[in-house]
Amino acid sequence: MENHFWITFGASLSAAFVTTAGIYVIRRFETWGNKNTIYFICFAAGVLIAVSFLHIIPKAFEMNVHAPFYLLAGYFGLHLFNRFVNAFVCDKDSSVQYAIGLVPMIGIGFHSFIDGFIYSITFTVSIFTGLLTATGMILHEFPEGIITYLLLLRAGFSERRSLLLAFVAAAVTTPAGMLLSYPYISRINEPILGALLSLSAGSLVYVGASHLLPKSETEQKRFSLIALATGVLVAFVIIFSKH
């Protein structure tokens, strides 16, 4: 169990590192970051969606007979949360700083905090399940760091303050969520763990299908479809090479 903790903590720290890398890249290499971020988004979407349908959802269904309901709740729960954040932002005057930068930052911070819970849940099920999930989740942290930093800059914050706020909201929250949730999740029984795993799968499908993929369709980059297919293929190979 101690090994599980350190592997889970290491994965959450890796996510924080990749988020920080995204912030650094967009600050130091803005042209390259804007040009290539979409490929990270597409690859992450492919991994997250494929891993969810091919491994996490079947595993959750084995552990809890009511898993389909939790799957639906996970998807729509995250959808409703994002709708709430977007509506709150849209209702505010665009000249107000928090309407442009702080409110999305809080939303991203909460999302990253929940990511920490997902690491705890999936690694408690098995190291293999955790590593599969982490593959897609860690990659989707890269554009998340970029988005948070750019939103704060648009809000009128200085580069230094934007850097600090983006780091805390998008990076630090993931290991914080993992550390807070792990002691409780590691002690629960299999049916509850299956329910939580199904909630996580619903959230991952939402992130991949409703949050990441639309960005690739909007930008229409030349190799975005290849990046998406590569993500699906990587997940497929990893999952079925184990059997």
PAZA-765688 format. One record per residue: residue number from 0; x, y, z of N, C-alpha, C, O in turn. Coordinates in steps of 0.001 Angstrom, whole numbers, plus 500000, padded with zeros to 6 digits. Layout:
! PAZA-765688
(rec NUM, (X, Y, Z), (X, Y, Z), (X, Y, Z), (X, Y, Z));
...
! end
This chain:
! PAZA-765688
(rec 0, (500828, 498794, 500000), (500000, 500000, 500000), (500861, 501254, 500000), (500503, 502256, 499381));
(rec 1, (501998, 501203, 500693), (502898, 502360, 500722), (503443, 502643, 499332), (503581, 503802, 498940));
(rec 2, (503764, 501556, 498561), (504241, 501740, 497192), (503171, 502410, 496335), (503480, 503268, 495509));
(rec 3, (501897, 502012, 496535), (500799, 502627, 495803), (500764, 504129, 496062), (500562, 504927, 495147));
(rec 4, (500966, 504500, 497333), (500914, 505923, 497678), (501977, 506699, 496926), (501680, 507735, 496331));
(rec 5, (503200, 506221, 496942), (504286, 506981, 496329), (504158, 507028, 494812), (504511, 508030, 494191));
(rec 6, (503658, 505957, 494215), (503433, 505971, 492761), (502325, 506965, 492415), (502434, 507715, 491445));
(rec 7, (501260, 506963, 493216), (500158, 507894, 492983), (500619, 509332, 493172), (500293, 510205, 492368));
(rec 8, (501371, 509575, 494226), (501893, 510911, 494489), (502845, 511347, 493373), (502831, 512504, 492952));
(rec 9, (503667, 510413, 492901), (504575, 510729, 491797), (503828, 511101, 490527), (504240, 512008, 489804));
(rec 10, (502722, 510399, 490250), (501911, 510713, 489071), (501295, 512102, 489188), (501279, 512861, 488219));
(rec 11, (500787, 512436, 490379), (500190, 513760, 490571), (501240, 514859, 490476), (500959, 515944, 489965));
(rec 12, (502437, 514589, 490960), (503526, 515558, 490822), (503926, 515718, 489358), (504244, 516821, 488915));
(rec 13, (503908, 514609, 488604), (504208, 514681, 487175), (503200, 515568, 486455), (503564, 516344, 485572));
(rec 14, (501925, 515447, 486838), (500892, 516303, 486252), (501176, 517763, 486550), (501053, 518622, 485676));
(rec 15, (501559, 518040, 487798), (501883, 519422, 488178), (503088, 519932, 487388), (503125, 521094, 486983));
(rec 16, (504069, 519057, 487172), (505260, 519439, 486411), (504915, 519763, 484964), (505411, 520742, 484408));
(rec 17, (504060, 518937, 484350), (503678, 519166, 482950), (502871, 520455, 482816), (503040, 521197, 481849));
(rec 18, (501992, 520724, 483786), (501251, 521980, 483781), (502207, 523165, 483846), (502060, 524142, 483112));
(rec 19, (503190, 523060, 484739), (504190, 524114, 484879), (504989, 524279, 483596), (505331, 525394, 483205));
(rec 20, (505285, 523150, 482940), (506001, 523212, 481658), (505189, 523964, 480613), (505739, 524740, 479832));
(rec 21, (503864, 523730, 480600), (502998, 524448, 479672), (503051, 525947, 479903), (503125, 526729, 478955));
(rec 22, (503014, 526347, 481182), (503091, 527776, 481516), (504432, 528351, 481062), (504488, 529441, 480494));
(rec 23, (505511, 527607, 481319), (506853, 528074, 480945), (506989, 528219, 479429), (507524, 529210, 478933));
(rec 24, (506492, 527205, 478700), (506625, 527223, 477237), (505884, 528400, 476626), (506420, 529084, 475754));
(rec 25, (504652, 528645, 477075), (503871, 529732, 476476), (504450, 531087, 476862), (504267, 532072, 476147));
(rec 26, (505145, 531136, 477988), (505767, 532404, 478397), (507059, 532667, 477633), (507338, 533799, 477238));
(rec 27, (507843, 531611, 477428), (509153, 531791, 476796), (509133, 531556, 475292), (509905, 532179, 474563));
(rec 28, (508266, 530671, 474814), (508220, 530325, 473387), (506780, 530430, 472896), (506175, 529436, 472494));
(rec 29, (506247, 531631, 472935), (504829, 531843, 472673), (504398, 531354, 471292), (503342, 530736, 471158));
(rec 30, (505200, 531621, 470273), (504843, 531228, 468906), (504758, 529713, 468774), (503790, 529184, 468228));
(rec 31, (505786, 529011, 469281), (505803, 527540, 469218), (504637, 526963, 470008), (503981, 526026, 469554));
(rec 32, (504375, 527523, 471201), (503300, 527008, 472039), (501945, 527141, 471384), (501151, 526200, 471389));
(rec 33, (501673, 528319, 470813), (500379, 528534, 470153), (500206, 527633, 468936), (499091, 527228, 468609));
(rec 34, (501314, 527322, 468270), (501257, 526527, 467050), (501044, 525042, 467321), (500380, 524363, 466538));
(rec 35, (501600, 524526, 468422), (501636, 523070, 468629), (500801, 522556, 469795), (500683, 521344, 469972));
(rec 36, (500225, 523437, 470585), (499424, 522987, 471730), (498285, 522066, 471312), (497942, 521135, 472041));
(rec 37, (497703, 522314, 470158), (496554, 521532, 469699), (496902, 520052, 469550), (496034, 519196, 469719));
(rec 38, (498162, 519739, 469235), (498549, 518339, 469076), (498571, 517611, 470422), (498215, 516436, 470500));
(rec 39, (498989, 518309, 471475), (498914, 517724, 472815), (497454, 517489, 473210), (497119, 516476, 473824));
(rec 40, (496596, 518442, 472847), (495176, 518333, 473164), (494563, 517109, 472477), (493841, 516335, 473107));
(rec 41, (494851, 516940, 471193), (494282, 515822, 470428), (494792, 514477, 470926), (494019, 513531, 471070));
(rec 42, (496082, 514393, 471186), (496660, 513144, 471677), (496057, 512785, 473033), (495693, 511632, 473266));
(rec 43, (495949, 513766, 473925), (495376, 513531, 475243), (493924, 513096, 475136), (493490, 512208, 475869));
(rec 44, (493163, 513712, 474228), (491761, 513335, 474035), (491657, 511880, 473588), (490816, 511137, 474095));
(rec 45, (492497, 511466, 472649), (492486, 510090, 472169), (492773, 509095, 473270), (492106, 508066, 473376));
(rec 46, (493773, 509403, 474099), (494126, 508502, 475199), (493005, 508435, 476228), (492602, 507347, 476638));
(rec 47, (492497, 509598, 476649), (491488, 509633, 477707), (490217, 508896, 477308), (489676, 508117, 478094));
(rec 48, (489737, 509137, 476090), (488494, 508507, 475644), (488677, 507005, 475468), (487832, 506219, 475896));
(rec 49, (489781, 506605, 474839), (490026, 505175, 474609), (490227, 504425, 475923), (489664, 503347, 476108));
(rec 50, (491018, 504980, 476832), (491256, 504334, 478120), (489953, 504198, 478906), (489716, 503179, 479554));
(rec 51, (489113, 505227, 478846), (487849, 505194, 479573), (486951, 504067, 479076), (486419, 503297, 479875));
(rec 52, (486779, 503967, 477745), (485853, 502981, 477189), (486423, 501564, 477167), (485676, 500596, 477312));
(rec 53, (487721, 501435, 476989), (488308, 500103, 476846), (488739, 499474, 478166), (488851, 498252, 478263));
(rec 54, (488982, 500306, 479190), (489497, 499724, 480438), (488753, 500195, 481686), (488276, 499371, 482466));
(rec 55, (488647, 501519, 481884), (488116, 502027, 483152), (486633, 501704, 483313), (486218, 501242, 484376));
(rec 56, (485830, 501937, 482282), (484384, 501672, 482378), (484093, 500184, 482579), (483311, 499846, 483467));
(rec 57, (484687, 499280, 481794), (484448, 497850, 482068), (484869, 497435, 483476), (484200, 496627, 484119));
(rec 58, (485987, 497996, 483952), (486452, 497679, 485306), (485454, 498162, 486345), (485160, 497442, 487300));
(rec 59, (484929, 499366, 486174), (483946, 499916, 487112), (482666, 499090, 487109), (482063, 498866, 488158));
(rec 60, (482250, 498634, 485914), (481023, 497832, 485806), (481171, 496496, 486519), (480188, 495959, 487030));
(rec 61, (482382, 495951, 486562), (482632, 494705, 487281), (482513, 494899, 488793), (482106, 493989, 489515));
(rec 62, (482871, 496091, 489261), (482965, 496345, 490698), (481649, 496819, 491313), (481430, 496649, 492513));
(rec 63, (480770, 497414, 490498), (479524, 497960, 491043), (478412, 497816, 490007), (478557, 498283, 488877));
(rec 64, (477299, 497173, 490382), (476209, 496941, 489432), (475503, 498231, 489032), (474833, 498282, 488001));
(rec 65, (475653, 499262, 489838), (475020, 500552, 489539), (475980, 501518, 488851), (475697, 502712, 488742));
(rec 66, (477106, 501001, 488391), (478128, 501850, 487785), (477624, 502703, 486615), (478061, 503847, 486487));
(rec 67, (476708, 502196, 485739), (476231, 503046, 484631), (475606, 504363, 485097), (475748, 505388, 484431));
(rec 68, (474915, 504335, 486241), (474302, 505559, 486753), (475375, 506550, 487214), (475254, 507756, 486999));
(rec 69, (476418, 506026, 487848), (477506, 506889, 488297), (478298, 507429, 487106), (478790, 508557, 487139));
(rec 70, (478415, 506623, 486068), (479086, 507070, 484847), (478367, 508287, 484264), (478993, 509290, 483918));
(rec 71, (477049, 508178, 484165), (476239, 509283, 483649), (476339, 510503, 484562), (476433, 511638, 484094));
(rec 72, (476317, 510252, 485870), (476412, 511349, 486836), (477764, 512050, 486732), (477832, 513273, 486846));
(rec 73, (478840, 511294, 486518), (480165, 511893, 486375), (480263, 512782, 485158), (480847, 513865, 485205));
(rec 74, (479678, 512307, 484055), (479720, 513093, 482811), (478923, 514388, 482959), (479437, 515478, 482707));
(rec 75, (477665, 514252, 483371), (476809, 515440, 483443), (477149, 516341, 484627), (476894, 517544, 484588));
(rec 76, (477721, 515761, 485672), (478147, 516587, 486799), (479220, 517579, 486384), (479154, 518760, 486725));
(rec 77, (480221, 517083, 485636), (481276, 517971, 485165), (480741, 518940, 484121), (481160, 520096, 484064));
(rec 78, (479808, 518461, 483290), (479197, 519333, 482287), (478455, 520490, 482958), (478597, 521642, 482549));
(rec 79, (477665, 520180, 483986), (476898, 521219, 484671), (477817, 522201, 485392), (477545, 523400, 485437));
(rec 80, (478904, 521685, 485955), (479860, 522575, 486614), (480464, 523559, 485614), (480574, 524752, 485899));
(rec 81, (480851, 523057, 484452), (481424, 523934, 483435), (480389, 524923, 482903), (480719, 526073, 482613));
(rec 82, (479134, 524475, 482773), (478065, 525389, 482348), (477893, 526514, 483364), (477707, 527674, 482996));
(rec 83, (477958, 526159, 484641), (477822, 527159, 485697), (478941, 528194, 485615), (478693, 529396, 485702));
(rec 84, (480171, 527717, 485447), (481313, 528632, 485358), (481177, 529539, 484142), (481375, 530750, 484246));
(rec 85, (480842, 528965, 482995), (480706, 529760, 481771), (479590, 530790, 481883), (479742, 531926, 481436));
(rec 86, (478469, 530395, 482480), (477350, 531322, 482643), (477735, 532453, 483585), (477354, 533604, 483373));
(rec 87, (478485, 532124, 484619), (478898, 533128, 485588), (479840, 534129, 484942), (479757, 535330, 485197));
(rec 88, (480747, 533620, 484094), (481687, 534492, 483400), (480948, 535377, 482404), (481194, 536581, 482332));
(rec 89, (480038, 534774, 481636), (479341, 535513, 480585), (478413, 536588, 481145), (478111, 537570, 480468));
(rec 90, (477967, 536396, 482377), (477063, 537371, 482965), (477781, 538605, 483494), (477145, 539577, 483902));
(rec 91, (479115, 538560, 483483), (479881, 539666, 484043), (480407, 540576, 482951), (480588, 540164, 481805));
(rec 92, (480648, 541810, 483326), (481227, 542790, 482412), (482636, 542350, 482048), (483438, 542025, 482923));
(rec 93, (482931, 542342, 480765), (484240, 541853, 480316), (485378, 542740, 480773), (486540, 542346, 480679));
(rec 94, (485070, 543939, 481269), (486123, 544820, 481751), (486544, 544488, 483177), (487565, 544984, 483654));
(rec 95, (485767, 543653, 483858), (486083, 543282, 485228), (487118, 542172, 485215), (486964, 541181, 484501));
(rec 96, (488188, 542339, 486015), (489292, 541388, 485975), (488860, 539966, 486264), (489229, 539050, 485528));
(rec 97, (488078, 539758, 487331), (487778, 538372, 487699), (486887, 537690, 486687), (486876, 536462, 486614));
(rec 98, (486135, 538453, 485897), (485280, 537834, 484890), (486090, 537203, 483782), (485663, 536214, 483186));
(rec 99, (487260, 537761, 483496), (488098, 537258, 482411), (489118, 536239, 482912), (489367, 535227, 482255));
(rec 100, (489698, 536505, 484058), (490794, 535675, 484517), (490535, 534855, 485762), (490808, 533655, 485779));
(rec 101, (490008, 535484, 486811), (489931, 534800, 488094), (488883, 533701, 488137), (489135, 532631, 488690));
(rec 102, (487710, 533946, 487562), (486666, 532914, 487610), (487062, 531665, 486813), (486932, 530556, 487331));
(rec 103, (487546, 531812, 485555), (488048, 530611, 484875), (489190, 529945, 485631), (489308, 528720, 485629));
(rec 104, (490043, 530760, 486288), (491143, 530196, 487063), (490613, 529333, 488203), (491151, 528260, 488477));
(rec 105, (489554, 529806, 488868), (488947, 529027, 489949), (488355, 527722, 489401), (488495, 526660, 490007));
(rec 106, (487692, 527825, 488243), (487135, 526625, 487618), (488203, 525613, 487256), (488048, 524418, 487511));
(rec 107, (489293, 526094, 486659), (490401, 525211, 486296), (491051, 524629, 487549), (491429, 523458, 487579));
(rec 108, (491174, 525466, 488584), (491761, 524992, 489837), (490936, 523886, 490461), (491486, 522898, 490949));
(rec 109, (489608, 524045, 490451), (488725, 523004, 490994), (488837, 521726, 490168), (488889, 520622, 490709));
(rec 110, (488872, 521898, 488845), (489007, 520744, 487960), (490313, 519993, 488247), (490317, 518765, 488326));
(rec 111, (491405, 520719, 488401), (492700, 520097, 488686), (492692, 519420, 490054), (493321, 518379, 490245));
(rec 112, (491973, 520024, 491004), (491843, 519437, 492338), (491127, 518093, 492254), (491526, 517130, 492909));
(rec 113, (490069, 518031, 491444), (489338, 516774, 491238), (490218, 515758, 490505), (490108, 514556, 490744));
(rec 114, (491088, 516236, 489616), (492045, 515337, 488968), (492859, 514572, 490004), (493145, 513387, 489832));
(rec 115, (493228, 515259, 491078), (493961, 514598, 492159), (493165, 513459, 492761), (493728, 512416, 493095));
(rec 116, (491835, 513647, 492907), (490959, 512578, 493390), (490971, 511396, 492427), (490992, 510240, 492847));
(rec 117, (490957, 511702, 491126), (490934, 510639, 490111), (492209, 509802, 490169), (492162, 508583, 490006));
(rec 118, (493347, 510453, 490401), (494590, 509698, 490571), (494471, 508740, 491757), (494839, 507570, 491650));
(rec 119, (493962, 509228, 492876), (493809, 508370, 494058), (492905, 507184, 493769), (493209, 506056, 494155));
(rec 120, (491782, 507443, 493085), (490808, 506387, 492803), (491394, 505334, 491875), (491335, 504141, 492177));
(rec 121, (491959, 505760, 490751), (492419, 504802, 489742), (493633, 504009, 490205), (493739, 502820, 489903));
(rec 122, (494545, 504637, 490927), (495710, 503898, 491415), (495335, 502960, 492559), (496010, 501954, 492774));
(rec 123, (494265, 503274, 493298), (493803, 502361, 494340), (493208, 501099, 493725), (493349, 500010, 494282));
(rec 124, (492537, 501243, 492567), (492000, 500080, 491854), (493145, 499167, 491434), (493128, 497971, 491727));
(rec 125, (494139, 499724, 490750), (495354, 498986, 490387), (496364, 499977, 489823), (495995, 501038, 489320));
(rec 126, (497630, 499620, 489912), (498672, 500489, 489361), (498507, 500610, 487855), (498728, 501680, 487288));
(rec 127, (498118, 499517, 487203), (497929, 499542, 485747), (496835, 500530, 485352), (497018, 501329, 484434));
(rec 128, (495698, 500474, 486044), (494599, 501401, 485765), (495040, 502840, 486007), (494723, 503734, 485222));
(rec 129, (495764, 503057, 487085), (496252, 504395, 487392), (497203, 504925, 486341), (497105, 506085, 485943));
(rec 130, (498130, 504084, 485883), (499102, 504521, 484883), (498437, 504823, 483543), (498807, 505775, 482857));
(rec 131, (497451, 504004, 483178), (496721, 504261, 481940), (496016, 505619, 481992), (496083, 506410, 481051));
(rec 132, (495352, 505861, 483094), (494644, 507127, 483257), (495617, 508298, 483268), (495373, 509332, 482646));
(rec 133, (496716, 508121, 483979), (497702, 509194, 484107), (498305, 509572, 482755), (498663, 510730, 482538));
(rec 134, (498418, 508605, 481846), (499004, 508891, 480526), (498244, 510003, 479816), (498846, 510947, 479304));
(rec 135, (496931, 509888, 479787), (496134, 510924, 479136), (495998, 512181, 479971), (496063, 513293, 479449));
(rec 136, (495809, 512002, 481273), (495575, 513152, 482137), (496792, 514068, 482221), (496657, 515291, 482202));
(rec 137, (497968, 513477, 482312), (499183, 514287, 482418), (499377, 515121, 481159), (499771, 516284, 481236));
(rec 138, (499101, 514526, 479994), (499276, 515271, 478743), (498257, 516403, 478615), (498565, 517449, 478045));
(rec 139, (497055, 516206, 479136), (496071, 517275, 479002), (496338, 518424, 479978), (495727, 519488, 479877));
(rec 140, (497264, 518198, 480930), (497649, 519279, 481837), (498487, 520343, 481123), (498490, 521506, 481529));
(rec 141, (499192, 519951, 480070), (500074, 520897, 479356), (499271, 522077, 478791), (499595, 523225, 479091));
(rec 142, (498234, 521826, 477983), (497443, 522967, 477496), (496663, 523673, 478597), (496358, 524858, 478471));
(rec 143, (496337, 522962, 479676), (495595, 523585, 480768), (496417, 524691, 481421), (495887, 525749, 481761));
(rec 144, (497709, 524442, 481594), (498595, 525470, 482142), (498676, 526676, 481234), (498669, 527816, 481700));
(rec 145, (498753, 526426, 479927), (498817, 527513, 478948), (497554, 528364, 478989), (497626, 529592, 479005));
(rec 146, (496387, 527699, 479007), (495112, 528413, 479000), (494968, 529283, 480248), (494547, 530436, 480158));
(rec 147, (495318, 528732, 481407), (495186, 529491, 482653), (496051, 530737, 482628), (495601, 531822, 482998));
(rec 148, (497286, 530583, 482193), (498225, 531709, 482147), (497743, 532789, 481185), (497783, 533974, 481515));
(rec 149, (497288, 532392, 480000), (496851, 533369, 479001), (495586, 534113, 479450), (495450, 535309, 479191));
(rec 150, (494663, 533415, 480118), (493453, 534068, 480615), (493784, 535135, 481647), (493186, 536211, 481656));
(rec 151, (494733, 534832, 482507), (495131, 535800, 483531), (495837, 537010, 482912), (495644, 538141, 483358));
(rec 152, (496645, 536769, 481895), (497272, 537892, 481190), (496213, 538781, 480542), (496297, 540007, 480605));
(rec 153, (495216, 538148, 479919), (494124, 538907, 479290), (493361, 539738, 480307), (492820, 540794, 479979));
(rec 154, (493321, 539259, 481535), (492600, 539976, 482584), (493356, 541202, 483068), (492823, 542004, 483835));
(rec 155, (494596, 541348, 482620), (495365, 542526, 482998), (496365, 542297, 484114), (496981, 543250, 484591));
(rec 156, (496541, 541050, 484541), (497538, 540764, 485558), (498941, 540828, 484944), (499109, 540610, 483744));
(rec 157, (499931, 541125, 485764), (501315, 541147, 485283), (501770, 539731, 484961), (501151, 538759, 485395));
(rec 158, (502850, 539617, 484199), (503376, 538291, 483844), (503746, 537498, 485092), (503468, 536301, 485177));
(rec 159, (504367, 538158, 486052), (504800, 537450, 487263), (503604, 536946, 488070), (503592, 535803, 488528));
(rec 160, (502586, 537820, 488242), (501417, 537406, 489008), (500617, 536328, 488260), (500098, 535396, 488875));
(rec 161, (500523, 536460, 486946), (499832, 535441, 486147), (500524, 534094, 486285), (499877, 533053, 486406));
(rec 162, (501852, 534133, 486264), (502640, 532911, 486418), (502358, 532249, 487760), (502140, 531039, 487829));
(rec 163, (502364, 533048, 488829), (502159, 532505, 490171), (500745, 531952, 490336), (500565, 530844, 490840));
(rec 164, (499740, 532723, 489910), (498356, 532288, 490057), (498060, 531044, 489218), (497362, 530137, 489673));
(rec 165, (498592, 531003, 487990), (498388, 529839, 487123), (499052, 528600, 487714), (498503, 527500, 487647));
(rec 166, (500231, 528785, 488289), (500949, 527663, 488901), (500164, 527082, 490072), (500029, 525865, 490194));
(rec 167, (499648, 527959, 490931), (498895, 527498, 492102), (497588, 526820, 491675), (497257, 525736, 492156));
(rec 168, (496845, 527475, 490763), (495518, 526976, 490389), (495579, 525709, 489553), (494816, 524774, 489799));
(rec 169, (496469, 525660, 488574), (496466, 524552, 487618), (497445, 523444, 487977), (497248, 522300, 487567));
(rec 170, (498501, 523754, 488735), (499534, 522753, 489024), (499474, 522230, 490452), (499379, 521021, 490662));
(rec 171, (499529, 523121, 491434), (499611, 522705, 492836), (498354, 521962, 493285), (498428, 521076, 494137));
(rec 172, (497206, 522315, 492719), (495938, 521717, 493159), (495850, 520215, 492903), (495157, 519511, 493637));
(rec 173, (496539, 519708, 491875), (496445, 518274, 491571), (497072, 517402, 492658), (496392, 516517, 493177));
(rec 174, (498356, 517617, 493031), (498885, 516820, 494146), (498166, 517106, 495459), (498080, 516227, 496317));
(rec 175, (497644, 518335, 495632), (496889, 518647, 496852), (495616, 517800, 496925), (495283, 517268, 497984));
(rec 176, (494907, 517676, 495803), (493706, 516840, 495755), (494023, 515380, 496007), (493266, 514673, 496671));
(rec 177, (495146, 514935, 495473), (495548, 513534, 495667), (495871, 513272, 497143), (495426, 512273, 497708));
(rec 178, (496643, 514167, 497763), (497038, 513984, 499162), (495832, 514023, 500097), (495783, 513295, 501089));
(rec 179, (494859, 514878, 499777), (493671, 514989, 500619), (492783, 513754, 500517), (492227, 513299, 501517));
(rec 180, (492651, 513213, 499311), (491694, 512119, 499090), (492265, 510733, 499350), (491518, 509829, 499725));
(rec 181, (493554, 510541, 499165), (494135, 509198, 499198), (493886, 508445, 500511), (493530, 507268, 500457));
(rec 182, (494052, 509056, 501671), (493848, 508301, 502920), (492441, 507734, 503060), (492252, 506696, 503694));
(rec 183, (491455, 508406, 502474), (490067, 507946, 502592), (489740, 506910, 501517), (489105, 505894, 501799));
(rec 184, (490183, 507176, 500269), (489847, 506293, 499154), (490520, 504930, 499304), (489955, 503911, 498906));
(rec 185, (491717, 504908, 499873), (492436, 503642, 500012), (491804, 502708, 501038), (492203, 501548, 501143));
(rec 186, (490817, 503202, 501800), (490204, 502382, 502856), (488782, 501926, 502530), (488180, 501199, 503321));
(rec 187, (488236, 502332, 501396), (486837, 502024, 501103), (486696, 500658, 500440), (487668, 500101, 499929));
(rec 188, (485453, 500117, 500455), (485233, 498779, 499901), (485071, 498828, 498376), (485003, 499904, 497781));
(rec 189, (485012, 497656, 497768), (485027, 497551, 496305), (483827, 498201, 495625), (484027, 498920, 494646));
(rec 190, (482574, 497990, 496090), (481440, 498631, 495416), (481526, 500161, 495398), (481214, 500792, 494388));
(rec 191, (481947, 500749, 496512), (482086, 502216, 496552), (483219, 502660, 495643), (483113, 503673, 494952));
(rec 192, (484306, 501894, 495650), (485422, 502217, 494772), (484995, 502122, 493304), (485413, 502934, 492479));
(rec 193, (484159, 501122, 492981), (483640, 501001, 491623), (482784, 502184, 491234), (482839, 502653, 490097));
(rec 194, (481973, 502679, 492198), (481144, 503859, 491943), (482017, 505080, 491681), (481754, 505849, 490756));
(rec 195, (483051, 505259, 492490), (483959, 506395, 492314), (484731, 506282, 490999), (484970, 507280, 490319));
(rec 196, (485116, 505050, 490652), (485828, 504840, 489396), (484929, 505186, 488212), (485387, 505759, 487224));
(rec 197, (483650, 504835, 488317), (482704, 505144, 487258), (482471, 506648, 487148), (482380, 507178, 486041));
(rec 198, (482375, 507338, 488280), (482286, 508803, 488271), (483506, 509404, 487588), (483389, 510346, 486804));
(rec 199, (484674, 508853, 487890), (485913, 509332, 487278), (485893, 509125, 485771), (486306, 509999, 485009));
(rec 200, (485404, 507948, 485342), (485336, 507652, 483912), (484418, 508633, 483198), (484732, 509108, 482107));
(rec 201, (483272, 508936, 483824), (482363, 509920, 483237), (483027, 511275, 483087), (482844, 511958, 482079));
(rec 202, (483798, 511661, 484094), (484522, 512932, 484039), (485572, 512923, 482941), (485735, 513911, 482225));
(rec 203, (486290, 511800, 482805), (487336, 511700, 481784), (486748, 511746, 480375), (487302, 512390, 479483));
(rec 204, (485628, 511061, 480184), (484970, 511097, 478872), (484527, 512521, 478549), (484654, 512979, 477414));
(rec 205, (484008, 513213, 479559), (483596, 514604, 479335), (484784, 515469, 478938), (484711, 516227, 477971));
(rec 206, (485875, 515355, 479681), (487068, 516155, 479382), (487548, 515886, 477969), (487868, 516817, 477229));
(rec 207, (487601, 514593, 477587), (488101, 514247, 476264), (487165, 514631, 475140), (487586, 515246, 474160));
(rec 208, (485877, 514269, 475275), (484925, 514431, 474174), (484302, 515824, 474100), (484024, 516320, 473009));
(rec 209, (484081, 516459, 475255), (483361, 517732, 475258), (484246, 518945, 475503), (483834, 520080, 475260));
(rec 210, (485459, 518706, 475984), (486347, 519821, 476303), (487548, 519890, 475362), (487908, 520965, 474881));
(rec 211, (488160, 518742, 475105), (489377, 518730, 474286), (489082, 518622, 472788), (489615, 519402, 471998));
(rec 212, (488234, 517660, 472387), (487986, 517450, 470958), (487413, 518667, 470234), (487833, 518941, 469110));
(rec 213, (486474, 519409, 470825), (485972, 520598, 470119), (487056, 521615, 469773), (486944, 522333, 468780));
(rec 214, (488108, 521676, 470594), (489206, 522594, 470291), (489913, 522175, 469006), (490308, 523024, 468207));
(rec 215, (490076, 520859, 468806), (490742, 520380, 467596), (489875, 520636, 466366), (490389, 520924, 465285));
(rec 216, (488556, 520531, 466537), (487657, 520788, 465413), (487626, 522267, 465057), (487432, 522632, 463897));
(rec 217, (487818, 523109, 466055), (487819, 524556, 465816), (489073, 524991, 465074), (489000, 525803, 464151));
(rec 218, (490232, 524452, 465474), (491497, 524915, 464898), (491832, 524242, 463569), (492509, 524842, 462734));
(rec 219, (491372, 523008, 463356), (491589, 522311, 462080), (493060, 522281, 461660), (493390, 522590, 460515));
(rec 220, (493935, 521910, 462589), (495349, 521785, 462256), (495580, 520569, 461360), (494814, 519606, 461384));
(rec 221, (496640, 520637, 460580), (496890, 519642, 459536), (497028, 518233, 460089), (496478, 517290, 459519));
(rec 222, (497757, 518073, 461197), (498041, 516738, 461718), (497269, 516427, 463003), (497636, 515510, 463738));
(rec 223, (496211, 517181, 463275), (495471, 516973, 464527), (494787, 515610, 464556), (494727, 514967, 465603));
(rec 224, (494273, 515170, 463414), (493611, 513864, 463360), (494610, 512740, 463602), (494288, 511736, 464238));
(rec 225, (495818, 512917, 463089), (496872, 511912, 463313), (497225, 511853, 464796), (497417, 510768, 465345));
(rec 226, (497311, 513021, 465453), (497615, 513065, 466880), (496524, 512373, 467689), (496815, 511656, 468646));
(rec 227, (495267, 512589, 467302), (494138, 511936, 467977), (494203, 510424, 467793), (494065, 509674, 468760));
(rec 228, (494412, 509971, 466555), (494480, 508539, 466262), (495661, 507891, 466986), (495567, 506747, 467431));
(rec 229, (496765, 508619, 467102), (497939, 508094, 467809), (497622, 507883, 469283), (498034, 506885, 469875));
(rec 230, (496888, 508823, 469877), (496486, 508674, 471273), (495623, 507446, 471485), (495820, 506703, 472446));
(rec 231, (494652, 507223, 470581), (493792, 506044, 470664), (494622, 504767, 470500), (494443, 503797, 471237));
(rec 232, (495525, 504783, 469530), (496355, 503611, 469263), (497263, 503279, 470439), (497417, 502109, 470788));
(rec 233, (497861, 504287, 471048), (498731, 504065, 472200), (497949, 503417, 473342), (498418, 502459, 473957));
(rec 234, (496747, 503948, 473622), (495918, 503366, 474678), (495536, 501923, 474346), (495570, 501050, 475213));
(rec 235, (495172, 501680, 473077), (494773, 500345, 472635), (495909, 499345, 472807), (495703, 498245, 473320));
(rec 236, (497099, 499729, 472381), (498259, 498827, 472455), (498604, 498511, 473911), (498859, 497357, 474255));
(rec 237, (498610, 499540, 474768), (498955, 499336, 476174), (497955, 498406, 476858), (498343, 497507, 477603));
(rec 238, (496657, 498631, 476596), (495612, 497845, 477263), (495647, 496393, 476819), (495617, 495491, 477657));
(rec 239, (495711, 496151, 475510), (495594, 494792, 475021), (496907, 494023, 475028), (496911, 492805, 474848));
(rec 240, (498007, 494712, 475230), (499277, 494005, 475395), (499370, 493378, 476783), (500194, 492495, 477024));
(rec 241, (498512, 493846, 477693), (498510, 493301, 479063), (497759, 491969, 479124), (498024, 491143, 479997));
(rec 242, (496822, 491765, 478194), (495977, 490570, 478241), (496626, 489409, 477493), (496056, 488320, 477428));
! end
